[in-house]
Amino acid sequence: MKNLLRSERAMQLALAIIALYCQPIHFAWWLWPFLFLSPDVSMVGYLVNSNLGAALYNIAHHKAIAGVLIIAGVVGHFPVLLFIGLLLWAHSSFDRIMGYGLKYPDSFEHTHLGFIGKKGKAEFFDSGSLHKTQ
């Protein structure tokens, strides 16, 4: 099941990248790594506390928000919104492939896909499953 879900997310990532390439705003190729990782700036909220960190992270990584921006960009003819939505969708798909999910407010390591980091490794070896949720 894990590989089936990863392949689905990989296809979403590929479609978002193709759409980014085909949309009206074009940018220098060397900006791609910087822009692709820009949603991770939302982790700055964790410097204040885990509640704010999780809220900001989830806003920047939620596919429904990316979808709303994509729709608003297409329907309203706002290429910047389309670009931002596609970028968020691509980044979120990549994060899900890597096992990073939306965050619970108790800690950065607690995601909707299970625990990441040391807690995730401990669960993997204890239960044989990487994505165990409470």
RAFENLIN-V395890 format. One record per backbone hydrogen bond with DSSP energy under -1.0 kcal/mol. CO is the residue of the C=O (numbers start at 1). NH is the residue of the N-H. E is the energy in kcal/mol with one decimal. If there is no record, write none. Layout:
co: <CO,CO>
nh: <NH,NH>
e: <E,E>
This chain:
co: <1,2,3,4,5,6,7,8,9,10,11,12,13,14,15,16,17,18,19,28,29,31,32,33,37,38,39,40,41,42,43,44,45,45,49,50,51,52,53,54,55,56,62,63,64,65,66,67,68,69,70,71,72,73,78,79,80,81,82,83,84,85,86,87,88,89,90,91,92,93,94,95,102,109,110,111,114,117,118,119,120,121,122,123,124>
nh: <5,6,7,8,9,10,11,12,13,14,15,16,17,18,19,20,21,22,23,31,32,35,36,37,40,41,42,43,44,45,46,47,48,49,53,54,55,56,57,58,59,60,66,67,68,69,70,71,72,73,74,75,76,78,82,83,84,85,86,87,88,89,90,91,92,93,94,95,96,97,98,100,112,116,104,114,111,121,122,123,124,125,126,127,128>
e: <-2.6,-2.2,-2.3,-1.8,-2.2,-2.4,-1.9,-1.9,-2.4,-2.5,-2.7,-2.2,-2.4,-2.5,-2.6,-2.4,-2.1,-1.8,-1.4,-1.8,-1.3,-3.0,-3.2,-1.6,-1.8,-2.1,-1.6,-1.8,-2.1,-1.5,-2.0,-1.9,-1.4,-1.9,-2.3,-2.4,-2.1,-2.7,-2.5,-2.7,-2.0,-2.1,-1.9,-2.6,-2.4,-2.2,-2.3,-2.7,-2.8,-2.3,-2.2,-3.1,-2.2,-1.8,-2.0,-2.6,-2.6,-2.7,-2.6,-2.5,-2.7,-2.5,-2.7,-2.6,-2.7,-2.3,-2.3,-2.6,-2.3,-2.0,-2.0,-2.8,-2.0,-1.9,-2.8,-1.6,-2.5,-2.2,-2.4,-2.3,-2.2,-2.2,-2.3,-2.9,-1.8>
